[in-house]
Amino acid sequence: MTGAAYLRVYVPDDLVPGQPARAPQHHHWPPRVLVRGAYGVWHESARDDAFVIERDGRRYMCPRTPRLRMLEGLIAFRNTHVGATASVLVPEDMADEAARELDHLHEQAPGSRSHILTAPFFVPLRWFSAFVPEERELVQADGGLTIRYRTMLGDAVARLERAATTIEAVGFEETVVEQVRDVAAWLTAFPDEAIVELDYGGTSRLFTDGELAVDETAAEVQASLEALERGDFEAAGEHYAGAAMRWGRGQVLVDAN
């Protein structure tokens, strides 16, 4: 099974019509069941229930919508490649069928959207821009320790927009800036009362418990952004390098696959 990290949006369950939430049965996340399909596409089993958490006496849920996410992921995966490579990885007739089914799902439930972004093997560093060090939680999950961050959606969006503005101002490539803005744009489609969660998930297996205990990637990313705002490019590079080196093993796995 591939290790993956997740960025989730939990919406107050009274704002999700037709999907009653179950009370959390324990303090850990429900088990994730990943299934490998054709052409290397991974998706979660439709038998799994939504993620449910409680905060300040209010219940929040994150629908898994596995079929919707699988179809979106398949089309996005094909669109990241051009020419003959795209057809080899995902044949055109398969992509067309996925697009038709996705259109049908949107017709049945207008406004439906994925509540989860998935990243295989490593956590994209831009995700950390949405969080501050104080939101880091080292928790026990199945198989050992893992890390998660949780924050309110409005805070996450403001931090991502600040990050995009900062790196744009110092001359980063537009493609890098757009990747940060894309995450912010995805979040703004949800209610302001929502909670955003970064879950290391299966990527935690890349590290020992000791390494996770001292993992402060969000702090390094925020320190790098603050240094850029001050014009201290040397300090910015040092902080960013620390975060990038930590996740280098995961990026190597992405390249290998």
C-alpha positions in Angstrom: 0.0 0.0 0.0 1.3 3.4 -0.9 1.9 5.9 1.9 -0.1 9.2 1.4 -0.7 12.4 3.1 -4.0 14.2 3.2 -5.4 17.8 3.4 -9.0 17.6 4.6 -11.8 20.0 5.0 -14.3 19.3 7.9 -17.6 21.0 7.5 -20.1 21.4 10.4 -22.4 18.5 9.9 -25.5 20.6 10.0 -24.3 22.2 6.7 -23.9 18.9 4.9 -27.5 17.9 3.9 -28.4 14.3 3.6 -25.2 13.0 5.2 -25.7 12.4 9.0 -22.4 12.1 10.9 -21.6 9.2 13.2 -20.2 10.1 16.6 -16.5 9.5 16.8 -15.8 6.0 18.3 -12.2 6.8 19.3 -9.6 9.6 19.2 -7.9 8.3 16.1 -8.9 8.6 12.5 -11.0 5.8 10.9 -8.9 3.3 9.0 -8.1 4.2 5.4 -8.6 1.5 2.8 -6.8 2.2 -0.4 -7.5 0.2 -3.5 -5.2 0.0 -6.5 -7.1 0.3 -9.8 -6.0 0.3 -13.5 -3.0 2.3 -14.6 -1.7 2.9 -11.1 -4.7 4.9 -9.9 -5.3 4.6 -6.2 -8.6 5.4 -4.5 -10.4 4.8 -1.2 -13.0 2.2 -0.8 -16.6 3.4 -1.1 -17.4 1.3 2.0 -15.6 3.7 4.3 -17.6 6.3 6.2 -16.9 10.0 6.5 -14.3 11.3 8.9 -15.9 12.8 11.9 -14.4 15.1 14.6 -15.7 17.2 17.4 -14.3 20.7 18.4 -15.6 23.1 21.0 -18.8 21.1 21.3 -19.6 21.1 17.6 -19.4 18.1 15.3 -17.7 18.3 11.9 -17.5 15.9 9.1 -15.3 15.3 6.0 -17.1 13.2 3.4 -14.8 10.9 1.6 -16.6 11.0 -1.7 -14.2 8.3 -3.0 -15.7 7.9 -6.5 -15.7 11.6 -7.1 -12.1 11.9 -6.0 -11.0 8.9 -8.0 -12.5 10.4 -11.2 -11.0 13.8 -10.6 -7.7 12.3 -9.8 -7.7 10.1 -12.9 -8.4 13.1 -15.2 -5.9 15.3 -13.4 -3.3 12.6 -13.7 -3.8 12.3 -17.4 -3.8 16.1 -17.9 -0.4 16.4 -16.2 1.2 14.6 -19.2 1.1 15.5 -22.8 1.2 13.7 -26.1 1.6 10.0 -26.4 2.6 9.6 -22.7 -0.9 10.6 -21.6 -2.5 7.9 -23.7 -0.1 5.3 -22.5 -0.7 6.1 -18.8 -4.5 6.6 -19.2 -6.1 5.6 -22.6 -8.3 8.3 -24.1 -11.4 6.1 -24.0 -10.9 5.6 -20.2 -10.4 9.3 -19.7 -13.5 10.1 -21.7 -15.6 7.6 -19.7 -14.3 9.1 -16.4 -15.2 12.7 -17.7 -18.7 11.5 -18.5 -19.2 9.9 -15.2 -17.9 13.0 -13.4 -20.3 15.2 -15.3 -23.1 12.8 -14.3 -22.1 13.0 -10.6 -22.2 16.8 -10.8 -25.6 16.8 -12.4 -26.9 14.6 -9.6 -25.4 16.7 -6.9 -24.7 20.3 -8.2 -21.9 21.9 -6.2 -20.4 18.7 -5.0 -16.7 18.8 -4.5 -13.9 16.8 -3.0 -13.2 17.5 0.7 -9.8 15.8 0.5 -6.6 16.4 -1.3 -4.2 13.4 -1.4 -0.4 13.5 -1.9 1.4 10.2 -2.3 4.7 9.6 -0.5 5.3 13.1 0.9 3.5 16.3 2.2 3.8 19.1 -0.3 5.6 22.0 1.5 3.0 24.5 0.2 0.4 22.7 2.5 2.4 23.8 5.5 1.9 27.4 4.6 -1.7 27.1 5.9 -0.6 26.3 9.5 1.4 27.7 12.3 3.7 25.7 14.6 1.2 25.9 17.6 -1.3 23.9 15.6 1.0 20.9 15.4 -0.2 17.7 17.2 1.9 14.6 17.7 -0.6 11.8 18.1 -0.7 8.0 18.4 -2.3 6.3 15.3 -2.4 2.7 14.1 1.2 1.7 13.6 2.9 4.4 15.7 3.2 8.1 16.0 2.0 10.6 13.3 1.6 14.3 13.0 -1.5 16.4 12.2 -2.3 20.1 12.0 -5.8 21.6 12.4 -6.9 25.2 11.9 -10.0 27.2 11.0 -10.5 27.6 7.3 -10.4 31.4 7.3 -6.9 31.3 9.0 -5.7 28.7 6.5 -6.8 30.8 3.5 -5.2 34.0 4.9 -1.9 32.3 5.5 -1.8 30.7 2.0 -2.6 34.1 0.4 0.1 35.7 2.4 2.6 33.0 1.3 1.6 33.4 -2.4 2.0 37.2 -2.1 5.4 36.9 -0.4 7.0 34.4 -2.9 5.5 36.4 -5.8 7.0 39.6 -4.5 10.5 38.1 -4.4 10.4 36.7 -7.9 9.4 33.0 -7.6 8.2 31.4 -10.9 4.5 31.9 -11.6 3.9 28.1 -11.6 5.1 28.0 -8.0 2.9 30.9 -6.9 -0.1 29.4 -8.7 0.3 26.1 -6.8 -0.1 27.9 -3.5 -3.0 30.0 -4.8 -4.7 26.8 -6.1 -4.8 25.4 -2.6 -6.3 28.7 -1.3 -8.9 28.7 -4.1 -9.9 25.1 -3.3 -10.5 26.0 0.3 -12.6 29.1 -0.4 -15.3 27.0 -1.9 -16.1 25.7 1.6 -17.9 27.5 4.5 -15.9 29.8 6.7 -16.8 27.7 9.7 -14.9 24.7 8.3 -11.8 23.2 9.8 -8.7 22.3 7.7 -6.6 19.4 8.7 -3.2 18.2 7.4 -2.7 14.5 8.2 0.7 12.9 7.6 -1.1 9.7 7.1 1.0 6.9 5.6 3.9 9.2 5.0 4.7 8.9 8.7 6.2 5.6 8.0 9.1 7.4 6.3 10.3 8.5 9.8 11.1 7.0 13.1 9.1 8.1 16.2 12.1 10.1 17.2 12.2 11.9 13.9 8.5 12.7 14.1 8.9 14.1 17.6 11.3 16.8 16.4 9.6 17.4 13.1 8.7 21.1 12.9 8.2 21.5 9.2 5.4 24.1 9.5 7.7 26.2 11.8 10.5 26.0 9.2 8.2 27.0 6.3 6.8 29.9 8.3 10.3 31.0 9.3 11.3 30.9 5.7 8.4 33.1 4.6 9.1 35.6 7.4 12.7 35.8 6.3 11.6 36.5 2.7 9.4 39.3 4.0 12.5 40.8 5.7 14.6 40.4 2.6 16.9 37.9 4.4 17.2 35.4 1.6 20.1 33.5 3.2 18.0 32.7 6.3 15.0 31.9 4.1 17.0 29.4 2.2 18.3 27.8 5.3 14.9 27.3 6.8 13.4 26.0 3.6 16.3 23.6 3.0 15.7 22.0 6.4 12.1 21.3 5.4 13.0 20.1 1.9 15.7 17.8 3.1 13.2 16.2 5.6 10.8 15.3 2.8 13.5 14.5 0.2 13.0 10.7 0.7 9.3 11.0 -0.2 10.1 13.0 -3.3 12.6 10.4 -4.4 9.8 7.8 -4.2 7.5 10.0 -6.3 10.2 10.3 -9.0 10.8 6.5 -8.9 7.1 5.8 -9.5 
